[in-house]
Amino acid sequence: MIKTALTQAGCIQVDNLEAFTGLLEIFSLEPPLVDNDLVIVTNAGGPGILAADKADAVRLKVERPTDVRGDALAEQFNTAFRQVIKDKIKDAFLIILTPQTMTQLELTCQAVVKQFKHIKKPIVVSLLGGEITAKAKEILRKNRIATIDFPQKAVDYLSILFQYWHNRLKQTAYPVRQSSLIKVPGLRLQPGQQTWQQIKILAKAYHLPLVATKIVKENSLLQLIKEFGFPLVLKADPTEALHRTEKKALFLNLNSAKTVQKYFNQLKSRFTTILIQPQIRSGHELFIGVKRPPSFPPLLTIGSGGIYTEIYQDVGHTFLPVNKTSALKLLAQTKLGQILQGARGLPPTNLRPVIDLILNVSQLALNFPQIEEININPAIINQNKVDIVDIKISAYEETPRRL
């Protein structure tokens, strides 16, 4: 939750002091990086290849590293610097300098200063060699050029610099999407889990696309089988079985009247209210959750749904309110979102029904401060529609005070 709050506020987070001090140096000494074309100049092929591979992993564009070879003197570096600077498209420069027999460390660093000092683009020098490079590092630091010992870390920090400025350029104000309370005559949320009947009233008011679901009785079972067709789903009301799989209160893929009757009898012996609905055969499973943590705005979570939600951990988080732009960004953080946008040649899915659902669920949570939690798992996404298969809503005993 704290991580989500920091991310939403635009903060950069690290998990060790080395990254903290390295990023402090990069952000203190280097100008903004607003595009991702990176040049690598190196006198050692191995570190250059490692840096290029890392750049590819963090989505920085690198052509083949410029390798001046291990016997390069300062003048050969100088020639390479002049050549790469001519390409005005390039946005950042990483120079990898390893001390070898012919290497002129201090003279090469003086050439770096001469060629790059007045260029308003990030320049980072990776000096491999420990104490041998101390004097060379001092030349760079006096001229406010960042030095990072290892090339892969230098690339990683440049990627973070790029992401920070790239996101900042696109940063929008904290979204406001809060309408007045929708009047629902006679609706009063009861403390704890809401019944399916109460959920249906809320869903209708907030345009939440519930799959056709009805309360089934012994005398209506055959009629509902005819109405819905096969396959069918039977389950207990959420107030009686919150975790249906664990309580054996959910039966899927029922393909005959005999099977439906069998499992209906089993449920009837243990539960009062039993629900029946057609089973959706295909589609991507979406999870949407809203929680109202103490001292924070409501927290929205979306991601891959179904019985493996907790295992996949493919989720994104943000605090409410949200608007269309922020909802799309949140969805794009997940692998599910990438699939829906057309991964590996698949046709992209119409995201409008998905985004509308996310916005409407969020609005429901904002309009009812007594709602403690909303859990939709799953909603089934197909090409041009989305259907909520299961939804649970719980309310506080007392409405919490607003922040």
N, C-alpha and C positions, 0 to 999 in steps of 0.2 A: 504493500500500500504506500509506504514512504517512497519507494522507488518510483511508483506511478506518479505521485505528487511531484517529485523532483523532475522527472522526465517531462511532465506536462508544463512545468515552470521553465523548461529550457535549460536545466542544469546538466552538467557533464558529470558522470559518476565513474569512479574507478575503484578497484578493490585491493590496491597495494600502493605503498609509498613511492616505489620506483616510477610507476605510471603517473602518479600525482605530480612528482617533481619534473618528470619529462614533459608532461603537458603544460605545466606552469611555464617551463622554458619556451616551448613552442608558441603558446598563446601570448607570452610577454614580448617575445622578440620578433615574431613573424607577422606579416600582414594577413588580412582575410584571404581565404582560399574559396573561391565561389564557383570553380569548375574543377573537373577531375582529371585533367591531362597532366601526367607526371613524367619528367625526364630523369633518367638515372645515368650518371657518369661514374665509372668505376675502373680501378686498376687491378681488380681481381674478379675473375669470371664467376666463381662460386657464390660469393656474397651478392654479386649483381643478379644472378639467377634467383637466389632465395628472395631477394627484395622484389623482383618482378613477379614471382609467384605469389608473394604476400599481397602485392598491389592488386593482382587479379582477384584474389579472395575477398578483398575489401572494396572492390568496385572502383579502383582508380585505373585510369587508362594509361598503359605504358607500352610504347613500342619496344623494340629490341634495345636493351641497355647499351649505351655507348661505352665500349671496353677499350681503354687506351693501353692496355696490357701492363704486365707487372714491371717492366723496365722503363716505364714512362717517367721522364723528367718533368719538372714544373712547366716547361715551355710546351710540352705535348698536352698536358692538362689544359694549359692556357688556350691552345688552339681548339681543343674540344669544347671548352667553355664558350668561346666566341661563336663556334658553329651552332651550338644548341640554342644560344640566346637569339639567333637570327629568326628562329621559328616563333613568331609572336603568338601562335595559338596555345603554346604550352603554358601551363598555369603554375607549376611548382617544380622545384629541382631538388634531387637528392644526389649528393656527391659522396661516394664511398672511397675512402682513402685508407689503404693498408700499408704499413711500413715494410718495404722490401729492400733488397740490396741497393737498388738505384734510386729509391724514393727520396725526394726532397720535401720533407714534411712541411717545414716552415715556409719555404718558397712557394709551395703549392697552395698553402692556405693564404698567403699574401696574394696569389693570383685569384683565388676565390673572392677575396675582399675587393680587389680591383675590378673584377668583371661583374660581380653581382650586387655590390653594396647599394647601388642606386636603382636597382630593379625592384619595383614594388610588387614582388611576388615572393611567396615563401621559398627560402633556401635552407636546407638542412644538410649538415655534414656529419657523416658517420665515420669516426676515426677509430679503427680497430688497432689495438696495440697497448692499451693500458698506460703506464707511466711514460713510455717512450713518446707518446703523443701530447704530453702535458703542455709543452711550449707552443705547439701548433694550435691546441685548443684555446690557449690564452689569446692568440692573435685573433681568432674568430670571435671569441666572447667580447673582447674589447671593441669589436666592430659590430656587435649586436647581431651575430649570426648564430643560430641555434646549433648545438652539437649533441647528437645522440649516439651512444657507443655502438649499438647494434642496428644494422640496416632494417631488419624486419620490424623492430620496435619503432624506428623512425617512420616507416611506411604506415604503421598502425596509427601513430600519432597524427600524421598528415591526413589520414582518412577521417579521424575524429575532428580535426580542424575543418576539413571540407564539409562534413555532415553538419557541424555547428553553424557555419556561415550559410550553407545551402538552405538549411531549415529556417534560419533566422530571416532570410530574404522572403521566404514563403509564409512566415509566421503570421497568423491571423489573431485578432483579438479573441479573448476567451468567449466562446460562443454563447449567445443568449437565444434560447428557443423555449420560452415558457409562456404558455397561454393561460387564460383563466380556467378555473376548474370546470370540467364538463359536468353539467347537472344530470345526475342519474336518479330519477324519482324512486324513492323507497329503498335505495341502496345504503346499507350501513355495514362497514367491514367489521367482522367479528374478530376478537383477539385470536391469534394463532392461525392455523391453516384455513384457507377459504374453501368452501365447497365448490364442486364443478358448476353448480347453478349460479353461484355468485361470480365465479370467474367468467362464465358466459356473458353475464350482463356487462361486466367491465370490458370484455373483449369486443363486444358489439359497439360500445360507446367509443372505444379507442381504435377501432378498425384493425383488430388483431385477427388474422385469418386462421381461426380454429378449424381443424378438420372436422367434418360432420360427426358429432358424438351425441349419443342419447343414453339416458338412464334406462336400463333394461329390467323388466319384470318377467316372471314366468309366463304370463299370458300374452306378452308382446314379443317374446323371443323369436318365434318363427316369422312374424311379420317383419321384424327388423332384419333378419337374415335375408329375406326376399328384397327388402328395400336397399340394403347395402351391398349384397353380393359377397363373393369370396375374393381374397382371404380377409379374415376378420381378426379384430383384437378385442379381448376382454380384460378389464382391469377394475380394481377397486377405486372408489372415490379418494382423492388425495387426503382428505381429513382422516381417513381410516387407515391408509397405508402410504406413508410419505416415501419410503424407499421400497417400491413395489417388488423389485427383483428379489431383494433379500427376504421379504415377507411372503414370497410366492403369490403375489397379488396381481400378476401380469402374465397373460398368455397371448403369444403371437402366432401368426401363420396358421390360423384355424381355417381349414379348407373343406369342412363338411358340417352339415347340420348336427350329425351325431357327435362330432368333436366339440362343437360349440356348446351343445347341451351338457356334455360331460364336464367341461371346465366351468360352465356357468354354475352347475350344481356344487362344484368344489368351492367356488367363490361365495356362493350363497350361504354355505354352511359356516362361513367365518366373517363375512362382511355384510353390512346392511345395504349399501348403495353400490351397484355394479354398473359400469359404463361399457358401451359397445361402440366400436368405430371401424370403418374400413381401413385396411392396412395399405399404406402407400408403398408400392413395390420398388421404386427407384428414386434416386435423387441424392444430393449432398446433405449431410446432417449438420445443422447449425446449433450451437449453444448460445443462448443469451441469458445473462444473469445480472441482476441489480441487487446490491447490498447497501445498507445505510449504516456505515461504521460510525462509532462515536467520534465527535469532533472533526468529521470530514463530510464533504458533500457525498451524495450517493455515488457509489462506485459501479460503473458499467463494465462488464466482461463479455467478450464475444469470442467465438472460436469454433473449432471442430466439435460436433456434438455426438450423441449416441452413448452407448454403454462404456466407451473407452475415453471419454473426455478427460478424466483424471490421469489416465496413462499417457495419452498423447501430449498433454500440456501445450496444445497449440492454441494459445489464447492471447488476446490483447486487452489492456485495461485503460480506462480513462474515467475521470470524474465528470459527472453531469453538471451543467447541461451540455448537449452536443447539438451540432447542426449537420447538414448534409456533408459538408467538406470534412469535418472532423470524424464523422462516422465512416466515410470512405477511407480516410487515412488509417483509422483503427482496423478496419477490415483488411486493408493491405498489409498490415503487420503480421497477419496469420498466413499459414500455408493454405488454409481453406480459401482465403481471399485471393491468393495467387492462382489457385486452381480455377476459381470462378471467373477470373479475368482472362482465362484462355491459356493455361500452361500446356507445353508440349504439343502444340498444334490443335488442341481442343477448341471448339467454338466458345467464345466468351458468353457468359450467362448475363441475362438482363438483370442488373443489380438494383434497379429501382424498387421492386417489391421488397428486397432484402433491406435496403436502406430505409424505406418507409416503415418497415417493421421495427427496426432498431430505434428510429426516432419516436415512434408511437409508444413503444415500451418505456422509453426514457421519459416521455411526457407523462405517462401514467404514474411513474414513480415520483416525479416532481410534484404532480398535482395532489397526490395523497401522501402526506408526510407520515401518516400512520403505517404505511406499508414498510415492513422491515426487509422483505426479500421477495424478489421475483426470479423464478427459475424456469426457463423454457429449454427443454431438452428431450427430444430434438424438435427443431423446425426443419422440414424437408424442403430443400431448394431444388426446383426444376427450372427449365429454360426461361419461362416467363412468369413463374408464380412461386409462392412459398406457402406452406401449410404448417401450422403449429400442431404437432402430434400430442405433445404433453406440456402442460404449464402448471406451475404451483405458485401460489401467492400467499405470503404470511404477513400478519399485522401485529404490531406491538400491543401490549396490554394498555399502555398509555402512549399518546402521541408524543415523541421526543421534541424537546425545544429546538427551534431552528438556530443555526449558527448566527 
